[in-house]
């Protein structure tokens, strides 16, 4: 799942459903809400910019660790 990608719900085999659910990830909006900052704060304040950048880097690291864990699980379970 990419930063701006979507998540596709897996379908049970043999079942066709033309409706597909997607969840769009908006990490910047989520980080701004978490920190209580606005986009204007981030643009005008170097402190707010560094704070939001720190949370963004943490978000990316968490996503990468999850992807690596999933790949290792897939690799180890296919024997």
DSSP file (Angstrom, degrees, kcal/mol; ACC not computed):
  #  RESIDUE AA STRUCTURE BP1 BP2  ACC     N-H-->O    O-->H-N    N-H-->O    O-->H-N    TCO  KAPPA ALPHA  PHI   PSI    X-CA   Y-CA   Z-CA
    1    1 A X              0   0    0      0, 0.0     6,-0.1     0, 0.0    66,-0.1   0.000 360.0 360.0 360.0 120.6    0.0    0.0    0.0
    2    2 A X        -     0   0    0      4,-0.2     3,-0.3     1,-0.1    23,-0.1  -0.208 360.0 -99.7 -83.3 174.9    1.6    3.2   -1.1
    3    3 A X  S    S+     0   0    0      1,-0.2    24,-0.4    23,-0.0    -1,-0.1   0.905 123.5  19.8 -62.6 -43.7    1.5    6.6    0.5
    4    4 A X  S    S+     0   0    0     22,-0.1    -1,-0.2    20,-0.1    22,-0.0   0.198 108.6 104.9-111.2  14.8   -1.2    7.9   -1.8
    5    5 A X        -     0   0    0     -3,-0.3    20,-1.1     1,-0.1     2,-0.3   0.028  64.4-117.3 -82.0-168.0   -2.5    4.5   -3.0
    6    6 A X  E     -A   24   0A   0     18,-0.2     2,-0.5    16,-0.1    -4,-0.2  -0.888  13.9-121.7-131.3 163.3   -5.6    2.7   -2.1
    7    7 A X  E     -A   23   0A   0     16,-0.7     2,-0.6    -2,-0.3    16,-0.5  -0.918  21.1-152.3-108.0 128.2   -6.4   -0.5   -0.4
    8    8 A X  E     -A   22   0A   0     -2,-0.5     2,-0.3    14,-0.1    14,-0.1  -0.890  17.5-127.3-104.7 126.1   -8.5   -3.1   -2.2
    9    9 A X        -     0   0    0     12,-0.9    12,-0.1    -2,-0.6     2,-0.1  -0.536  30.6-116.8 -70.7 126.0  -10.6   -5.4   -0.2
   10   10 A X        -     0   0    0     -2,-0.3     2,-0.3     1,-0.1    -1,-0.1  -0.390  26.1-137.0 -67.5 141.2   -9.8   -9.1   -1.2
   11   11 A X        -     0   0    0     -2,-0.1     3,-0.1     1,-0.1    -1,-0.1  -0.757  21.0-107.8 -97.4 142.2  -12.7  -10.9   -2.7
   12   12 A X    >   -     0   0    0     -2,-0.3     3,-1.6     1,-0.1     2,-0.1  -0.396  49.6 -93.3 -62.7 146.5  -13.5  -14.5   -1.8
   13   13 A X  T 3  S+     0   0    0      1,-0.2    -1,-0.1    -2,-0.0     3,-0.1  -0.362 108.8  19.5 -66.6 139.4  -12.7  -16.9   -4.7
   14   14 A X  T 3  S+     0   0    0      1,-0.2     2,-0.5    -3,-0.1    -1,-0.2   0.390  99.2 108.7  86.4  -3.1  -15.5  -17.6   -7.0
   15   15 A X    <   -     0   0    0     -3,-1.6     2,-0.6     2,-0.0    -1,-0.2  -0.922  50.9-161.6-111.2 127.8  -17.6  -14.6   -6.0
   16   16 A X        +     0   0    0     -2,-0.5     2,-0.4    -3,-0.1    -3,-0.0  -0.934  14.9 169.1-110.0 124.6  -18.0  -11.7   -8.4
   17   17 A X        -     0   0    0     -2,-0.6    -2,-0.0     1,-0.1    -6,-0.0  -0.967  23.7-156.7-133.6 116.4  -19.0   -8.3   -6.9
   18   18 A X  S    S+     0   0    0     -2,-0.4     2,-0.5     2,-0.0    -1,-0.1   0.656  73.5  86.1 -70.2 -13.5  -18.8   -5.3   -9.2
   19   19 A X        -     0   0    0      2,-0.0     2,-0.4     0, 0.0    -2,-0.1  -0.755  60.5-172.8 -90.9 130.8  -18.6   -2.9   -6.2
   20   20 A X        -     0   0    0     -2,-0.5     2,-0.4   -12,-0.0    -2,-0.0  -0.983  14.7-140.7-126.8 132.5  -15.1   -2.4   -4.8
   21   21 A X        -     0   0    0     -2,-0.4   -12,-0.9   -12,-0.1     2,-0.4  -0.741  19.9-175.3 -92.4 137.2  -14.2   -0.5   -1.7
   22   22 A X  E     -A    8   0A   0     -2,-0.4     2,-0.5   -14,-0.1   -14,-0.1  -0.979  14.4-155.3-129.9 146.8  -11.2    1.8   -1.6
   23   23 A X  E     -A    7   0A   0    -16,-0.5   -16,-0.7    -2,-0.4     2,-0.5  -0.978  13.1-149.6-121.6 117.0   -9.6    3.7    1.3
   24   24 A X  E     -A    6   0A   0     -2,-0.5     2,-0.4   -18,-0.2   -18,-0.2  -0.745  13.6-137.7 -89.1 127.6   -7.5    6.7    0.3
   25   25 A X        -     0   0    0    -20,-1.1     2,-0.3    -2,-0.5    -1,-0.0  -0.712  20.4-178.0 -87.3 131.8   -4.7    7.4    2.7
   26   26 A X     >  +     0   0    0     -2,-0.4     4,-2.0     1,-0.1     5,-0.2  -0.691   9.4 167.8-126.7  78.0   -4.2   11.1    3.6
   27   27 A X  H  > S+     0   0    0    -24,-0.4     4,-2.7    -2,-0.3     5,-0.2   0.856  74.5  54.3 -65.5 -35.7   -1.2   11.1    5.9
   28   28 A X  H  > S+     0   0    0      2,-0.2     4,-2.6     1,-0.2    -1,-0.2   0.944 110.4  46.4 -63.5 -45.7   -0.6   14.9    5.8
   29   29 A X  H  > S+     0   0    0      1,-0.2     4,-2.0     2,-0.2    -1,-0.2   0.898 113.8  49.3 -61.5 -40.2   -4.2   15.6    6.9
   30   30 A X  H  X S+     0   0    0     -4,-2.0     4,-2.2     2,-0.2    -2,-0.2   0.902 112.1  47.8 -67.0 -41.2   -3.9   13.0    9.6
   31   31 A X  H  X S+     0   0    0     -4,-2.7     4,-2.5     2,-0.2     6,-0.3   0.888 110.4  51.5 -68.4 -38.7   -0.6   14.4   10.9
   32   32 A X  H  X>S+     0   0    0     -4,-2.6     5,-1.5    -5,-0.2     4,-1.2   0.911 111.8  47.2 -63.6 -40.5   -1.9   18.0   10.9
   33   33 A X  H  <5S+     0   0    0     -4,-2.0    -2,-0.2    -5,-0.2    -1,-0.2   0.906 112.2  50.4 -65.9 -40.7   -5.0   16.9   12.9
   34   34 A X  H  <5S+     0   0    0     -4,-2.2    -2,-0.2     1,-0.2    -1,-0.2   0.906 116.5  39.8 -64.6 -42.5   -2.8   15.0   15.3
   35   35 A X  H  <5S-     0   0    0     -4,-2.5    -1,-0.2    -5,-0.1    -2,-0.2   0.629 106.2-125.2 -83.3 -13.3   -0.4   17.9   15.9
   36   36 A X  T  <5 +     0   0    0     -4,-1.2     2,-0.2     1,-0.3    -3,-0.2   0.740  66.2 132.8  75.6  22.0   -3.2   20.5   16.0
   37   37 A X      < -     0   0    0     -5,-1.5    -1,-0.3    -6,-0.3     2,-0.3  -0.657  48.1-139.8-103.0 159.6   -1.5   22.5   13.2
   38   38 A X     >  -     0   0    0     -2,-0.2     4,-1.8    -3,-0.1     5,-0.1  -0.706  31.6-107.3-108.3 168.2   -2.8   24.0   10.0
   39   39 A X  H  > S+     0   0    0     -2,-0.3     4,-2.1     1,-0.2     5,-0.2   0.838 122.1  57.8 -64.2 -31.3   -1.1   24.0    6.7
   40   40 A X  H  > S+     0   0    0      2,-0.2     4,-2.4     1,-0.2    -1,-0.2   0.889 103.8  52.2 -64.5 -39.2   -0.5   27.8    7.2
   41   41 A X  H  > S+     0   0    0      1,-0.2     4,-2.1     2,-0.2     8,-0.3   0.919 110.4  48.4 -60.7 -43.3    1.4   27.0   10.5
   42   42 A X  H  < S+     0   0    0     -4,-1.8     7,-0.2     1,-0.2    -2,-0.2   0.886 114.1  45.6 -66.2 -39.6    3.6   24.5    8.6
   43   43 A X  H  < S+     0   0    0     -4,-2.1    -1,-0.2     1,-0.2    -2,-0.2   0.885 121.6  36.3 -71.1 -38.3    4.3   27.0    5.8
   44   44 A X  H  < S+     0   0    0     -4,-2.4     2,-0.5    -5,-0.2    -2,-0.2   0.659 111.2  59.9 -93.5 -16.7    5.1   29.9    8.0
   45   45 A X     X  -     0   0    0     -4,-2.1     4,-2.2    -5,-0.2     5,-0.1  -0.947  56.6-161.1-120.7 120.9    6.8   28.3   11.0
   46   46 A X  H  > S+     0   0    0     -2,-0.5     4,-2.3     1,-0.2     5,-0.2   0.829  96.6  55.3 -65.5 -29.5   10.0   26.3   10.7
   47   47 A X  H  > S+     0   0    0      2,-0.2     4,-2.2     1,-0.2    -1,-0.2   0.941 110.1  44.0 -67.2 -46.9    9.3   24.7   14.1
   48   48 A X  H  > S+     0   0    0     -7,-0.3     4,-2.5     1,-0.2     5,-0.2   0.878 112.2  54.6 -64.3 -37.3    5.9   23.4   13.0
   49   49 A X  H  X S+     0   0    0     -4,-2.2     4,-2.4    -8,-0.3    -2,-0.2   0.929 110.2  45.0 -61.9 -46.3    7.4   22.3    9.7
   50   50 A X  H  X S+     0   0    0     -4,-2.3     4,-2.3     2,-0.2    -1,-0.2   0.871 112.0  53.4 -66.4 -36.5   10.1   20.2   11.4
   51   51 A X  H  X S+     0   0    0     -4,-2.2     4,-1.9     2,-0.2    -2,-0.2   0.951 112.8  42.0 -62.9 -49.2    7.5   18.8   13.8
   52   52 A X  H  X S+     0   0    0     -4,-2.5     4,-2.2     1,-0.2    -2,-0.2   0.881 113.0  54.2 -66.9 -37.7    5.2   17.6   11.0
   53   53 A X  H  X S+     0   0    0     -4,-2.4     4,-2.5    -5,-0.2    -1,-0.2   0.893 106.4  52.9 -62.2 -39.4    8.2   16.4    9.0
   54   54 A X  H  X S+     0   0    0     -4,-2.3     4,-2.1     1,-0.2    -2,-0.2   0.917 110.5  46.2 -61.7 -43.7    9.3   14.3   12.0
   55   55 A X  H  X S+     0   0    0     -4,-1.9     4,-2.3     2,-0.2    -1,-0.2   0.848 110.9  53.8 -67.7 -33.2    5.9   12.7   12.2
   56   56 A X  H  X S+     0   0    0     -4,-2.2     4,-2.5     2,-0.2    -2,-0.2   0.925 108.9  47.9 -65.8 -43.8    5.9   12.1    8.4
   57   57 A X  H  X S+     0   0    0     -4,-2.5     4,-2.2     1,-0.2    -2,-0.2   0.897 111.6  50.5 -63.8 -39.6    9.3   10.3    8.6
   58   58 A X  H  X S+     0   0    0     -4,-2.1     4,-2.3     2,-0.2    -1,-0.2   0.913 109.3  51.7 -62.5 -42.4    7.9    8.2   11.5
   59   59 A X  H  X S+     0   0    0     -4,-2.3     4,-2.2     1,-0.2    -2,-0.2   0.924 110.0  48.6 -59.0 -46.8    4.8    7.4    9.4
   60   60 A X  H  X S+     0   0    0     -4,-2.5     4,-2.5     1,-0.2    -1,-0.2   0.892 110.8  50.9 -62.1 -40.3    7.0    6.2    6.4
   61   61 A X  H  X S+     0   0    0     -4,-2.2     4,-2.5     2,-0.2    -1,-0.2   0.905 109.8  49.4 -65.4 -41.2    9.2    4.1    8.7
   62   62 A X  H  X S+     0   0    0     -4,-2.3     4,-2.1     2,-0.2    -1,-0.2   0.909 111.5  49.3 -63.9 -42.1    6.1    2.4   10.2
   63   63 A X  H  X S+     0   0    0     -4,-2.2     4,-2.2     2,-0.2    -2,-0.2   0.926 111.8  48.9 -62.6 -44.9    4.8    1.7    6.7
   64   64 A X  H  X S+     0   0    0     -4,-2.5     4,-2.6     1,-0.2     5,-0.2   0.913 110.2  50.3 -62.3 -43.7    8.1    0.2    5.6
   65   65 A X  H  X S+     0   0    0     -4,-2.5     4,-2.5     1,-0.2    -1,-0.2   0.905 111.2  49.7 -62.4 -41.1    8.5   -2.0    8.6
   66   66 A X  H  X S+     0   0    0     -4,-2.1     4,-2.3     2,-0.2    -1,-0.2   0.896 111.2  48.6 -64.0 -40.4    4.9   -3.3    8.1
   67   67 A X  H  X S+     0   0    0     -4,-2.2     4,-2.4     2,-0.2    -2,-0.2   0.908 112.2  48.4 -67.0 -41.5    5.6   -4.1    4.4
   68   68 A X  H  X S+     0   0    0     -4,-2.6     4,-2.7     2,-0.2     5,-0.2   0.920 111.4  50.4 -63.6 -43.6    8.9   -5.9    5.2
   69   69 A X  H  X S+     0   0    0     -4,-2.5     4,-2.3    -5,-0.2    -2,-0.2   0.914 111.2  48.6 -61.0 -43.3    7.1   -7.9    7.9
   70   70 A X  H  X S+     0   0    0     -4,-2.3     4,-2.4     2,-0.2    -1,-0.2   0.907 112.1  48.7 -63.8 -41.9    4.4   -8.9    5.5
   71   71 A X  H  X S+     0   0    0     -4,-2.4     4,-2.7     2,-0.2    -2,-0.2   0.905 111.7  49.0 -65.6 -40.8    6.9   -9.9    2.8
   72   72 A X  H  X S+     0   0    0     -4,-2.7     4,-2.5     2,-0.2    -1,-0.2   0.894 110.9  50.8 -64.6 -38.6    8.9  -11.9    5.2
   73   73 A X  H  X S+     0   0    0     -4,-2.3     4,-1.7    -5,-0.2    -2,-0.2   0.922 112.3  46.5 -64.1 -43.7    5.7  -13.7    6.4
   74   74 A X  H  X S+     0   0    0     -4,-2.4     4,-1.0     1,-0.2    -2,-0.2   0.919 113.3  49.4 -63.4 -43.0    4.8  -14.4    2.8
   75   75 A X  H  < S+     0   0    0     -4,-2.7     3,-0.4     1,-0.2    -2,-0.2   0.911 114.7  43.6 -63.6 -43.1    8.2  -15.7    2.0
   76   76 A X  H  < S+     0   0    0     -4,-2.5    -1,-0.2     1,-0.2    -2,-0.2   0.729 111.8  52.9 -77.8 -22.5    8.4  -18.0    5.1
   77   77 A X  H  < S+     0   0    0     -4,-1.7     2,-1.2    -5,-0.2    -1,-0.2   0.640  91.7  78.4 -89.2 -13.5    4.9  -19.3    4.7
   78   78 A X     <        0   0    0     -4,-1.0    -1,-0.2    -3,-0.4    -4,-0.0  -0.709 360.0 360.0 -97.1  84.8    5.3  -20.5    1.1
   79   79 A X              0   0    0     -2,-1.2    -1,-0.2    -3,-0.0    -2,-0.1   0.352 360.0 360.0-128.9 360.0    7.3  -23.7    1.4
